[in-house]
Amino acid sequence: MGMDQVHRRVRRRISGISGISGMSGISGWLGVHRAAVPALVVLLVIVVVWTVGAYGGLGYLQDASSPMAILGGLYLMLAGMGVSVVIAVVAVNYLIGHFSQSREPLDRP
């Protein structure tokens, strides 16, 4: 097998991965990695919740009227942080497993 044949097979393999039935770009990637989309969405939601929680939660604690309200708010934030960390670890673990799976090998003669 010559180098031209190897290059043609690699180009064919790359074009097959990058697009499904002529699609390319984001739609082609989504077609190939459709199973990873929910985990990516979960991670995006967790980042948004942490960002909003950092700004809104600190403001809530400053405006709390009683020590019990502050303590209750801290416990709710701690519970939310714990749950979100567990969910993020599960999502990252799934993504690592998804993207580390070996793809089918190149065509052999």
Phi, psi and omega in degrees: 000128181273171181294329178297319179294320179297315180297319178297318180292320178294317178298320178297318180294317180293318179293330176290327179283319187286342181208150177245123181049048175091352180281149177217174178076221184294318182294324176292319178295318179296326178294322181281321186248040182300327182289339182273348185298314180301320179294322177293321177295319179299316179296321178296318179297319180296319178297319179294316180298317179295321180294312179294320180296325180295319180281311183287323182293320178293323176294322178296317181293328178290327184266002182295142186269334183228158177298328178292325177294320178296315181296316178298318177297320178295319179295319177296319178295321178296317178297316178297321178294317180297315179296317182293326177293318179297316179296320179295320179295319178296317180295317179294320178299317178297317180295321178298316178295321181293314184277348178264358177297137179286132178280166181296143185290163176298156180299133176253144180290000000 
